[in-house]
Amino acid sequence: HNFIIKSAVLKANMSERQAITKDDSHLLLKRNRRWRISTFIFVLLSVALLVALIVVTQQKSSVVTENGGAASSVSKAVCGSVNSNGNTIDLREPDTPGPFHDLTVEELVELTRFLEKDPNILAAKSKTASINSSYIYQIDLFLARKADVLNFLDKSGPVPERQARVIMLRGDLNPPIVEEYVCGPLPHVARCDLLNSTKRRNPIEFSVRPLSDLEFHVILNTLMREVDKQIGYILKESYGITWTECSVPEDCFHFGVSQLGTGIVDDISQRKLWLTAFYNVPYYSVHPVDHAVFLNLNGSDVSNWSIEQIWYAGHQYENMDQLILGYNNGSIPKSKFTKPVYSENLYSTLHRRGDPLPVKPQRPPTQVEPDGKRYSVKEREVEYMGWKFNFRLSALSGPAIFDVRYKGERIAYEISMAEIAVFYSGNIPSVQITDYVDSGVLLGSNSKSQVPGADCPETATLVNQTFFNIALGEPVVYTSSMCLFEHNNGYPLRRHLSYTPYEGSYYGGMSDSVLTFRSALTIENYDYIVDFIFHQNGVFESRFMSTGYILSTVYSNDGRAYGFRIEDTVLGNLHQHLVHFKADLDIGGTSNSYETLDISQETSPLKTDPTKTFHQTKFTPSIKKTEKEALFKYNFETPKYHLVYNNASKTMYNEHRSYRILMNGMSKVLFPEGEGNEPTLSWARHQLVVTKHKDDEFLSSSNYGMYDSANPVVNFASFYEDDESIENEDLVFWIASGLHHIPHTEDLPVTPTVGNHLTFYLLPYNYFPECPSMGSRDSMYIKHIDPKDLSKGVKVERYGNTVDQCLTPREEFQEDVTKNPDQVLQTRT
């Protein structure tokens, strides 16, 4: 095409040149210029047509049947470009949020201004906040009373007033305290009142306040500078670096925190902690050195804070003078460590290394949504395949879902994570007392940066979250804090094959496609994946997975009972992960009962020969009447089912329409009850606790658990000590899971999630007349076209779903993160 155009232009130019005289040469030049421009335009048009032809060709596909049939051209659309059910995703903050919606930017801004002006609070602005000032630690939604919310949802009652819970650190008072306020109505706040609860004291001792960056800033700029001033030369000779003498963070120690729980010293007024030194290379927690500093942080007057002990080279010193004397006269052991040199092959980095697999680049399988998303989201309310629920991410306690319904019936009012804890063991002073209660450093606000293609499928809906930022003193929107996605689990939800004509000759089954609401909490070195999963048979699943870096210490022979040597100088310390969930179930309403089906062995005469005995199992229903009677500790010798039902709701066969609680990943806490830091973990004494619902008992733990073991701010045992009746009552089920982890070399660089899943399920049990997934169009049914003539083949029934191909949507994450790096990594401070 281009060749013909160019030839015609050349011939025309030659003919004109023969007829032109010298006097007309200027006319020739003008015409040549015009022809050159025309030629250039023609060439551009031709190239554009060629590109368009290529694009059209790529959108055609020759489909060949499996038996080698003739090919045909089929036009393919982009997957999901048409959504026959009209599902939509609307993630905008609503003008009038509902009772479960997290605090909006407007609400947080208005409330912050109110707290700064309220004469009883006078919150300092973030730039001027100090330990001895009044400053905001965190702000979170404070849920309305359950009865008020149900009256609004079910009976068209008034909209409950939205309120916020505020934690204020009052270093300005004498004595200093922590205060919790309930502020409202939102967004135009008119009052802030002290939170009044029968199950948590308020105000709270200043000594058990949550850990904060402000506190560590003071520690580094005062106490640790004093450490460097006195023993900095010892640290440089031993480790090559110090705590504060550096121009870039990598050239100073990174610190790990081990707080001394007040239950250990039996004194609620004490606030002490160890700062343990690590080399600041990725990732610090697996690059320990044998040095730590024990600090006294009592009170709000930082001039009274002090250095109490020093750990160095495997020995404990009462003060720095004792260390200096022994070091200088050569009477003590000396350490000699070399700072690791960063490289991509360093054992702690997450760069790919080792033999590449596959040998050549080849992308992994990916999910597609051929007909678009099968769920809708608006104002944090989700609808999916008969399910309906609201979700949120509490800054203080993590992910939660509310008003969970299936096929129009409420199954749960609330399912939420309440607490995470990790208790370590070791032979050195700091790690011996390292008992973390993670809400002490916040939970939900540590969920950031879900990465499509790794943390969530590329088809996932990424959900931003607004939190109050302590450092900035204002609300900040964190991108991709949560994700929602539907995916195929890769195994059947149900199936059966009757292969032979004798058995019926048919196949029926369906894949287990589920909707998952996911958050990923990075609590310093550990990462926790929290999933709430919705199956198409009315089953709800909660899954908790641990990954991330282990916390380590320097290897010594004395430490062998607490871990393995996993690198030259590194010991991976034994620890126990624990997690607590709240499940406020409303099966057929708020009048529920809890029953176990106790499975036991029986011996009876053999029916076919009564002279012989036979052993089999049976079950016996056992209704639990009171809270203490319902306390459950897992016992392998007494298997049982756990059922929840409404006595007034029965099947046509007079059986209770129930939901069953199935728990996996139960772990026993081995510490004696009531000693050391164990009182903070009273929620882990039983794997299942059933209590009568009370608005005051909204959480089983508190953000003060790092320190408050001498007198826990929330004593979970008090929830059931009154031993109230739980028959035909509004019930809450508290579920504890956990696992022991003895790190090994394959935990480097980070612990895999595989084998570290803790789950519980809510399963319909005689609730539906049959499996509710029978209505799903995901089902497949295969049968003979003619049962009398099998040679005619089979028919595959997909119930309206097609097998048409579509184009995979373009991957956009790379482009998005280029425009906004903060979507994954902080670039702005």
N, C-alpha and C positions, 0 to 999 in steps of 0.2 A: 504494500500500500504506500509506504513512504517512498519506495524506489520510484514508483510511477509518478508520484507528485513531483519529485525532484527532477526526473527526466523531462517532464513537460515544461517545467520552469526553465531549464537549460536551453531547450530548443527555442522557446520564445525569445530568450535573450539573444541567441545567435542570429535569428532572422532580423531582429531590430538593429543589431550592430551593422549589418550589411547595407542597410538603407540610410544610415545616419552619416551626415557630413561632419566635417570638423567644426563648422559653425554651431552645430547642434550638440556638441559634446557635453555641454552642461546639462542638457535635457536628458542625455543618456545616464549621466551620474545620478540624476534625480530619480529616473525610472528604476535603475539598478537598486537604489536604496529602498524603494518601495517594494520591489520584488523580494529583496532579502528579508524585509520585515514580514511579508506575506508567507514566505517559506518557513520562517521561524515559528509563526503562529500555527501553520499546518502541522509542523513536526510536534509541537506541544500538544495539539489536539489528538494527534495519532498516539502519542505516548499515554495520554489520559484514557483514551479508548482501550488501549492494551491493558492498562492496570485494571480498569473496570471489568474487562473480560476475564482476567485472572481471578479477581475476587468472586465473580459470579460462578466461575468454574469450581472454585474451592468450596462453594456452598452447595454444590451438587455431589451426590455420592452414588456410586454404582453399588447397589445392594445385590449380592449373589446369595441365593438360597443355599442351605447346607447340603442339599443333594445335588448341587452343581447346576441349578436351574439358570435360566437366562437372567442377565443383569438388567436393571431398570434404574433410571435416574430419579432420585427423590430429593426434593428441596428440603433443607434442614434449617430450622429456626434455632435461635439461642435457647438453651435450656432455661425454663422458667419465664420466658417472655410472655407467656399466656398463663393465667391462673384462673381455672374454670370455677373455683369456689370463692374468688374474690378476696383471698386472704391478704391482709395488709400489715405493714410494720410501721408503727408511729411511735417514735421514741422521744417526742417532745415533752418537756415538762408541762403539766396541765396548769391552767390558770387557777383552778380550784381542785387541789389534790384530794383524793379519797382518804379514808382512815388508815390505810396501810402504806401509802406512798411515802418514800423517804423525803426528808426536808429538801426544799427547793432552794435555788440560789437566792431568790427574793426573800424567802423566810429566814435564811441564815444571815443575810445582810441586815435585815430589820432587827433581828434578835441581837446580833453583835452590837449594834448601835445602842440598843436598849440597855444591855449589860454594862456598857461603858459609861452610861449616864445615870443608871440607877444609884441613888445615894447609899443604899445598903450594900452594894456590890462594888461599884466603881472599878470595873475590870480595866486593867492596864492595856494599852495598845501593845502589840507584839514587839515593837522596836524598843519599848521602854520597860518591858516585863522583866522582873527579877525574882529570885527565890523569895524575897521578903515583900513581894507585892501581891495584889489580888489579880490573878490571871486565869484565863479560860484554858482548861485542859482539853475538853472535847464537848461537842454538842451532838445530840442524837434525837430521833423521834421518840416521843413518849406515848405509847399506845393508849387509846381511850379504853374505858372499862368495857369488858367483853359484852355485858348485857346491853350497853348503849349501842355498840356496833351492830349486834344482832338485831336490835330493834330497828335500826336504820336499814340494814340489809334485807331483813325478812318481813318487816311490818310497815315499811315506808315511814319510819319514825324520823325525827329530826337528825340532821347531820351532826355527828359528834364533834365537839371542839377539838381542833388540832393543837397539840402541845409539844414542847421540846423538853428534853432532859439535859441539864447542863451540869458539868463537873467543874467546880471552881476550886483552885488551889489558893487558900487564903493565908499566904505567908505574912500578910500585913497585920494579922490579928495576934493578940497575945492571950493565951498561947496560940500558935498557928494551927489551923485545922483544914480539913477538906469539907466542902459543902456541896450538896447536890440539890439543884433547884428544878422545879417544874414551871415552865414559862408558857404563857399563852394569853389570849388566843392568837394563833398564827394566821396570817403573817404580821398583823398589826398588834404587837405584843403590848399588853396593858399591865401585866403583873408577873413577878417571879416569886414563887413561894418555895420554902424548903420542902423537899420531898419527905412526906410523912408516911412511913411504912412500918408495919408490925414485924416484918421479916428482914429488915436491914437497918442498922443504926445510921443516924445522920444528925449532926455532923460526925466526921470520922477523924481519927488521929492523923496528924500530919506525917507521922513516921511511916505510915503504910501507904502513902500516896503513890500513884503509878509512876513508873520511870519516865523521864522526859528528856528531850534534847537540851533543854535549858539547863537542867541539872548537870548533865555531862559536860556542857560548855564551861560551866563554873569549875567543875572538877579538873578539867584539863588545863584551865588557865590559872589555877591556884595550886591545888595539891600536887598535881603531876609536874608542874614547873619546879616545885620545891623538891620533889624526888630527883629530877634531873640536876638541880643545883647541887644536891649533896652527893648523889651516887651516879651522876651521869657518866663520869669517867669509867666506872665499873661496867655500866651497861654498854658503853661503846667498845671497851676492850673485850667484853664477853659476847656481844651480839652485833656490834657494828652500828647500832642505832640507839636512839633514846625515845622518850615519850613525846617530847614537844620540840626538840631542836631540829627542825627540818624546814625546807622551803617548799616541799611538795609532800602530800600525805603519805606517799609510798615510802618515804625515807624516815617515817616514825612508826612506832608500834601501833597496831590496831588493838583494840581491847575487847575482851569478852567479859560479860558481867555475871557475877555469881552473888546474888543477894542472900543475906543471912536472915532466914525466916524467923520471925519473933517467937515462934513456938519452940525453936531450938534453944533459945536462951531464956524462954519463959518471961519475956518482958516486952510488952506491946510498944513501949516508948523508944525502943532502940531501932536505929536505921543504920545498918552497916552493910558493906559489900566488899567483895574482892574484885579488882580489875586485873585480869590475866592478860599477859602480853602475847601477841602473835605478830608474825611478819605480815606486812600489809601487801600481799600479792594475791592474785585471784586463786583460790579464795582463802581468806585469812584463817578460817576455822580449822584448816588442816595443815597449818604451818605454825605450830606452837613453839614457844621457848619456855624454859623453866624459870619464869619470873612472874611474880604477881605482887600486888599491893593491896593491903586491907585498910579500908577507910571507914571513919566514923563520920556520919552525916547527920547527926542529931540536930534538930531545930532548924529555924529559918535564917539564923545569923551565920553566914558562911565563914565568918572569921573564927568561929568556934569549931569548924570542921577540922579533922585531923587525920594524920597517918598513924595507924596503930601497929601494923606488922608488915614485914617484908618476906616474901618467898623468893629464894634464889638458889639455884644449883642443887635442888633437892632438899633444902633445909629452910627452916622457918626461923626468922629473927624478930625479936621483940621490938626493935627499932632500927633505924638506919645507922646509928652510931655503932651498934653491935656488929652489923655487917661490915662497916668500913674498917673497924679495928681488925676483925678477922681476915678481911681481904688484904689489908696492907701488910699484916705480919705473916701472911701465908699459912695461917692455921686452919683455914676452911677450904673446902673444895671450890674450884672455880670452873665456870662454864666457858665453852668456846663454840659458838655457833656461827655459821656462815649464812648470810642472807641469800635466799634462793634468787637465782637470776631468771627473770621472766622470759619464757619462750613459749611458743605454741605447743611444744612437746612436754612442758612441765606437767607433772602428774595431776595437778589440781585444775588445769584449764579445761575449758569445754570445746576447744578446737578439735576437729576430727583428726585422728591419728591412727596409726596401725595400718594393716593391709586394707586397702579400699574394697568395699563390697557394696554393690556389684563392681566388677573390675572396671567397667566403663559407666559413666553417668547414666542413670535410668530412673526416672521418677517413680515414686511409690504410688499405689492405688489412691484414688481420691473419690470423695463423695460428690454426687450430682443430685440436683433437684429437677428432674426432667420437666415437671409440670408446675414448677414454682413451689414456694413454701406452703406447707400444709398446716401452718399455725399462724395466728394473728396476735399482734401485740398493740395495746393502746393503754396509755397511762399506767404502765406496769401490770396490766392484766393480760393474761395469756389464755387463748383458747386453742385446743388441739385435740382432735379426734375424740371428742366427748369429754375431755378434761377442761377445767377452767380453774385458774388460780391467780393470785397476786404475788409478786415477788419484791423483795427489798434486800438491801445489804447494810446492816447496822454497823456503824463505825466501831461500836463498842463490843459487839458479840458476833458479828458475821452474818452469813446468809440466812434468809428466812422466807417462808411462803405462807400465805394466809388464804382463808376461805377456799379451801381445796375441794372441788366438786368433781364428781364423775357422773356423767349422764344425768345431770341436774340435781344430784343429791350430794349434800355436803358430807365429806369423809373426815375432814379435819378443819379445825378453826385455825390452827397454827402448827407448823413444823419448822423448827429452827435449831441452829447450832447454839449451844450455851457456853461451852468452854473447851479449850485445848490445854493439856498439860504435858510436860516432859520432865521426868525425874531421872537424874544421872547418878552414876556411881563411880568412885575412883579413890586413889590413895593419896592425893594431894589436897591441901586444905580447901582450895577454891572449888574444884569439881565435886568434892564430897558433898557440898551443900548446894550444888546447882540443881535447884528444883524450880523449873519454870512453870508459871501459870500464865499462859500467853495473853489473856485479855489484859494483863498488866502492861502490855505494850501495844494494846489495841489489836483487834482482829480484822473487821471488815475494811478499815481504811488501809490495810496492808494488802488488799487485793487490787493489783494493778496489771495492766499490759498483757491481756490475753492475746497471744500471737496466733493468727490463723495459719493452719497448716502444721502446727506443732501443739499448741495448747488446746485448740478447738479446730474442727474441720473448716476448710476454706469457705464453706457455705454458711457458716455460723453468723448469727446476728450479734454484733458486738455492742454492748450496752455501757454507756458512760455512767459515772456516778459522782455526785457532788458531796464532798466532805468539807468540814471545817478544818482548815490547815493551821496547825498550832504555830508553826514558825512565822507564817505570814499574817495570822490573825484575821483571816477572811476565807470565804468559801472558794474552793478550787475544784474544777471539774477534771476528774481523772478519766482518761479515755480507756475504753475496753476493760473496765473493771470486772465485767461479767460477760458471759456469752450464753446464747440460747441456740440450740441446733437440734435438728432431727437427723438421726443416722441409723444405719442398719447394723445391729450387733454382730451380724455374721453367723448367726445360728437361728434355727427355727424357733418361733414362739410355740408352735405346736405342729405336729405332722403325724401321718400314718400312711403306710404303704401296704395295700393288700395286692400282692403281685400276681398271684395265680387266680384263674377263674374260680377255683374251689373256695378261695377266700373272698371273692367279690370283685376282683380286678378294678381297683381304683386307687387313686392317690389324692390326699387332701393335706394341705399345710399352708403355712405363711411364715415369712421371715419376721424376726422380732425388731421392727423399726420402732424407735422410741424417741421421745423428746427429752432433752437434758438441759437443765439450768445449772450452769457451772460458775464457780468462783475459784480463784487460785490465790491463797494467802501466803505471802512470803514473810515469815516471822524470823527475821535475821537470817540464819544459815539454812533453816528448814523451809520447804515449800509444801503446802497442804492443798490438795485438790478436793473440793467439796462439790459433789454432784447430787442434785435432786432429779430423779429419773421417772418418767411417766410411760408406762407400758400400755398397750392397746387392750389388755384383758382386765383393766381396772386395778392393776398392781402399781403401787408406788414403791420406789427404791431409793434409799439414801446410801451414798457411797463416799467414803473418806479415804483418801490415798496420801501417803507421805513420800516425799522425795526431797531433793536438795542435798546440801553438804552436812556431813556429820560434824559433831563437836569433838575435838581431839585434845590430847595432852601429850607431853613428852614421854616416850617409852622408857620404862625402867623395869627391872625384874620384879620389884615390889608391886607393880601395877598389873602384872599378868593375870591376876584373878578378876580383873575388871575390863579386860579387852585384849585383842590380838595386836601384834606389831604389824602394821599395814604399810609402813614406809620406814626409811632408815631410822628416823627419830620419832616416829608417830605411833601413838596408841589410840585405837578407836574405842571410846568408852561405852560400856554397857549402859543402856537407858530404857525407859518404858514410856511409850506414847499412850496417852489417854484422851478420849474425846467424849463429850456429853451432849446429848440431843434432847430436845423437848418436843413431845408430840401430843398436842391438845386435840384429842379425837372427839368427833361428834357423829357417831354412827346412828343414823336415824333420829338425830336430835341431840340435845344436851343431857338427856337422862340415860346414862350408860352404866353397864355392869361389866366386871372383869371376872373371867372364868378360865381355869386351866383344865385341859384334858390330860390327866395324869396317866401315863403309859406304864403298865406293870406286867410282870410275868405271872402266869397262872399255870397250875398243874391240874389236869382233869383226866378222867377216863377217856381212852381212845374210843371214838364212836364206833369204829369198825370192829374193835375188839376190846370190850370193856375190862378185860383182865389186864390190859396194859395201860400205862399212864402216858400222857402226851403234854408237851410244854408249848405254850403259845403266849402271845401278848394280848392284852385288852386295855381299854381306857376307861377311866372313871372321871366324870365331870366334877369339878371342885370350884364352887363359887367362893370368891374372896369377899369377905364382909367388911373388913377394916383395912386401913392403910398398912398397919404392921403385919397383918396376915398376908398381905399381898407382896411383901418384900421378897425379892427373888435373887438368890445367888446360884449361879449355874452349878449343877451337880450332875455328873455323867451318869450316876446311878438312878436318877429319877427324871427321865425324859418327859417332856410335856409340850403341849400346844398352849399358846396364849391367845385367848379370844376376847373381843370387845363387842358388845351388842346392846341394843335397846330392847328391853323385855317386851315392849308392846309391838315389836316388829318381827313377824315370823313368816316362814314360808308356808306354802299350801300344805306342807307335810308337818306343820307345827314345830319346825326347827327354828332356832334363832338365826336371823339374818345378821351375820357377824363379819368382822374383819379380824384377821389373824396377824399377830406381830411375830415376825421371824427374825431372830438376831444371830449374826455371825461376827466373829472377831472379838469374843469376850476374853477379858484378861483380868486376872486376880492381882490386886494390890497386896504385896506381901508384908507391908509395914504394919506394926501394931496400931490399932485404932487409938486415936487421942494423943499420940506421941509425935514430937518433932513437927514436921510440916504436914503430917497426915490430916489434921482437922480441916485444912483448906480443901482437901480432896474427899470430904465426906460423901460427895455425890458418886464417887467411884467404889464405894463399899458394896454396892449391889449392882447387878447388871440391869435390873428393871425395878423401878419404884413407881407405884401408882398413888397419886394424891388427888384429893378433891380440889377442883379448880378454885383459886383465889387470885384476885387481881394483884395482890401484894406479892405473890410468889411468882413474879414474872421471869426471874432468872435463878438458876441453881448456884451461880458463882458470882464473883464481882471483880472489878478491875483493880482490886487491892490485894488479890490473892498471892502476889509475889512475897508479901511481907506479913500478912495478917494472921498467920497460923496460930498465934497465941490467943486470938479471939476473933475468928473470922467475921467479917462484915456481914456475909451471908452464910449462915449455918444451915446447910441443906438438910441435915438430919432433923432440924426443927419442923420441916415441912410435914413429916410423918409422925413425929413424937406425940402429937395430940391424938393420934390413932382414930381419926374420924371414920365414919361409915362411908363406904364407897359403893354401896348398892343403889342403883337408880340415881346416880349423881353425875354431875358434870366432871369428867375425869381427865387428868393429865398424866401421860406416861413419860417417864424419864429414863432414857436408854444410854447406858455406858458401854463403851467399847475400848479396846486397846490392844497393844502388842509389845512384847519385849524385843529389843533390837541389840544384838551383839555384832557390831560392825566387822566387816571382812574386806579383803582387798578389792572385791568386786563392787564395793561401795565407793570406790574411787573412780572418777572424780566425784560423782554424786550417786546417791542411793536411787535405784530404779523403783518405779511404782509397783512393778510386778511382784506379787507376794505380799504386798503391803496394803491390801484392800480391807477396810472394815465396813460392813454393810448391815443394814436392817431393812426389812420389807414390811409393807402393809398389804396383805393379800385378802381379796374377797373370799369369804368362807360361808357357803350356803347363802350368799347375799343375792346372787342372780340365779335365775332358773337354769342357765347354762353359761358357758364361757362367753363373756360379752364380745370377745374378739370375733365371734362368728359373723358379726355384721360388717367386718372390715373388708374393704375392696382389695386389700393386700393379699387376700386369700387366693390360692390356686387350687383348682380341682381338675383332675385328669381321669378320663374314663374312655372306654371303647365307644367308637361311633355306633357300632352295631354289636351288642353283646352276643348276638347269634351268629355273626360273621366277623370274627376277630381280624380277618385279613384286611378289613377296611380301615384299620388304624385307630388312632385315638384322637380325642378332642381335648384341647387345653382351654379351660374356662378361666378368664382373668377378671370377670365381673366389671367390664367396662374399661379397665386400664389397658392402654395400648403398649406396643413395644416399639413405637416410632423412635427413631434416633433424633438427637439434638446436638447442637454445638455446645461444648463446655464453655461457660462464661470466662471472660478474660480475668486473670488473676490481678487484683488491684492492690494487694497489701504492699508490695514493693514501692509502688507509686505513692501510696498513702503515707508510708513511714518516711519517705524522702521529703514530702511536704511538711510532715509533722513528726520529727524524731521523738518528741515527748510521748508519742503513742506507745513507745516501748522503753526508751531510756531517757532519764532526766537530762535535759540540755539547758534548761532555763532555771535559774535560782532566784 
